[in-house]
Amino acid sequence: MTEKNDLAQDRTDWAEDRTILANERTFAGWMRTGMASLAVAVGLKAVFGDFEPTWMAKSVASLFVIAALLIFWSAAAQSLKAQKRISSHATAPQSARKMFALALIMSVGSLATGAILWLL
């Protein structure tokens, strides 16, 4: 009977480790989605180059920059929330500090991109 319990515990531990890895893949997916939103903002400049009034095209591009910022920070927050609920066993989870650092770097880059779009 204890061998069955040990096997069940192993399966549970492995499932938790797979969930940790899935959480990290989800975080990466959301970061890619944020980058895609930022790419749309830059692409709007190329598509609407000499659009008049320029403030309208820049405002729409700014919405995509803001969306990217929200995506980056919600990805980091949700990932951290999931990490706190799950115990790791054989897998070492990505550190929350690195996830927030990445979200911060991506946010600063997004803000700089938004500023450049307004200056063009």
Number of C-alpha atoms within 10 A of each C-alpha: 5 7 8 9 10 11 11 12 12 13 12 13 18 16 14 19 20 15 17 24 17 12 20 21 13 15 22 17 13 19 23 15 17 27 21 15 22 27 17 17 27 20 13 17 19 10 10 12 12 10 12 9 8 14 11 11 20 22 15 14 24 22 15 23 29 19 18 28 25 14 22 28 21 16 25 24 17 13 22 20 12 13 19 9 10 14 15 18 15 11 14 11 16 15 11 16 11 11 21 18 13 16 23 16 13 20 21 13 15 26 18 13 18 22 14 11 18 16 8 9
